[in-house]
Amino acid sequence: MARTLLVLDYPGRRTEAHISDLGLDAHGYELLDLLAAPLPDEVTGREYAKALAGRHSLEGREVTAVLAYCAAAPLAQELARYLVEAGHPPLPLIFFNATPGTAVGVAHDYTAILEQLGAAPPGEPATGLDLPRLLQSPRDLIHAMNGELDRIVRQSLVGDLYDEEEVNEASAQIVAVYLDLLRHQIAAYHSAAPAWGGDAVNVVSAGHPIQSDWAGARRTHVVRVDCAPAELLSRSETRDSVLAHFPSHPHED
């Protein structure tokens, strides 16, 4: 039976390599991508993780670990706790440049989206939302973001000879993509860093700011790889460090 690795790696476009680039499947592991579309519409870490777990049956699978990249780490931790509550043994968490969810991170991501859409002239505030206040009520925040994004996207489409139906459809599709990312980040922020009875390994690139014990982990082992962040998931040292932290791993055929 192939051992299964549960993978949380946000599927959006980015310059960084992905967990799948490590080639762990060539070492006898099955990678189960939990962040495949459609993504959950939940906005707290626990409910987001519960929704992910509910989409995949683990019956008959020998699950070895949960792997998570960057801001997905808090969601992986919530998932590990949920699985323990559902009767599974504590799983090790393997993180790559793990980053806790923060209010600053959510604001940065939202502002970057608005700047990409040309929401405001340079030097002017990109958003009219009170993000710190709204972040305490995540569903209200998503509702407000949806309204602001829809308005800005529609404005950008007005001069492109679209009729009303085409504008409605295009705006809905574009806004949905951005909201998927924002829900992911907001859910990571609204995570409780629960103890789940297992250990964490944080594999970090050079200069990564989080190189201390991970809150909620029984033990934390930090592995440093001398590379740029974008290269971390394509380096053989990263793959070897992951394999080394399993009690044993299947041989290649």
C-alpha positions, 0 to 999 in steps of 0.5 A, spaced: 500 500 500 502 506 498 503 511 503 499 517 503 501 525 504 496 530 505 498 536 501 496 543 502 499 548 497 495 553 494 494 552 487 495 560 485 500 562 480 506 564 483 514 564 481 516 559 487 516 551 486 510 547 489 510 541 493 509 537 487 516 539 484 519 535 490 518 528 486 516 525 493 511 520 488 518 517 485 519 515 492 513 511 493 508 516 496 501 518 494 500 525 494 493 527 496 492 535 494 487 537 499 487 544 496 484 542 489 478 546 486 473 548 488 476 551 494 472 551 501 468 558 502 469 557 510 473 563 513 475 560 520 481 555 520 477 549 523 471 550 519 476 550 513 480 544 515 473 540 516 471 542 509 477 539 506 477 533 510 470 532 508 472 531 501 476 526 501 476 519 504 482 516 508 479 509 509 484 504 506 489 509 506 496 509 510 497 517 511 504 518 513 504 526 514 501 533 512 505 537 508 504 545 507 507 551 504 507 558 507 500 560 509 497 553 509 501 551 515 496 554 520 490 550 516 494 544 516 495 544 523 487 545 524 486 539 519 491 535 524 487 536 530 480 535 526 483 528 524 485 526 531 478 528 534 475 524 528 479 518 531 486 518 527 493 518 530 497 524 531 500 526 524 507 529 523 506 536 520 512 538 515 512 545 513 515 549 508 517 556 509 511 556 514 508 563 516 502 564 521 496 568 519 497 575 520 492 581 520 498 585 516 498 579 511 491 579 509 491 586 508 497 586 504 494 580 500 488 584 499 492 591 497 496 587 492 490 585 489 487 592 488 493 595 486 493 589 480 486 591 478 488 599 478 483 600 484 486 607 485 492 612 483 499 611 486 499 615 493 492 614 494 489 608 499 487 602 495 481 600 499 475 604 503 474 598 507 476 598 515 480 592 514 482 591 522 475 592 524 472 587 519 477 582 520 474 580 527 468 578 523 471 574 517 464 573 513 462 580 514 469 582 511 469 577 505 462 580 504 465 587 504 471 585 499 466 582 494 462 588 494 469 592 493 472 587 488 466 587 484 465 594 483 472 595 481 472 589 476 466 592 473 469 599 472 475 596 469 470 592 464 466 598 462 470 600 456 471 594 453 465 593 449 462 588 453 454 588 454 451 587 461 451 580 461 458 579 459 460 584 464 456 580 470 459 573 468 466 576 467 466 580 474 463 574 477 469 569 475 474 574 476 472 576 483 471 569 485 478 567 483 481 573 488 476 571 494 478 564 494 485 566 495 482 571 500 478 566 504 484 561 504 488 567 508 483 569 512 482 562 515 489 561 516 489 568 520 482 565 524 486 559 526 487 557 533 494 553 533 491 547 536 495 542 540 494 535 536 499 531 539 504 531 534 511 534 531 512 539 526 518 540 521 519 547 518 524 546 512 526 554 511 530 557 506 535 562 507 533 568 512 526 565 513 523 569 519 520 563 522 525 559 525 523 558 532 518 553 535 511 552 532 506 553 537 501 547 538 507 542 536 509 537 541 516 538 538 519 542 532 525 541 528 527 546 523 531 544 517 535 550 514 536 550 506 541 555 503 537 557 497 532 563 495 525 562 497 523 560 490 527 555 490 526 551 496 521 546 493 525 544 487 531 543 491 534 535 493 536 537 500 529 539 501 526 532 499 531 529 502 530 532 509 522 530 508 524 523 507 529 523 513 523 525 518 519 519 516 520 513 520 521 509 514 519 510 507 517 505 501 523 504 496 522 505 489 520 500 485 
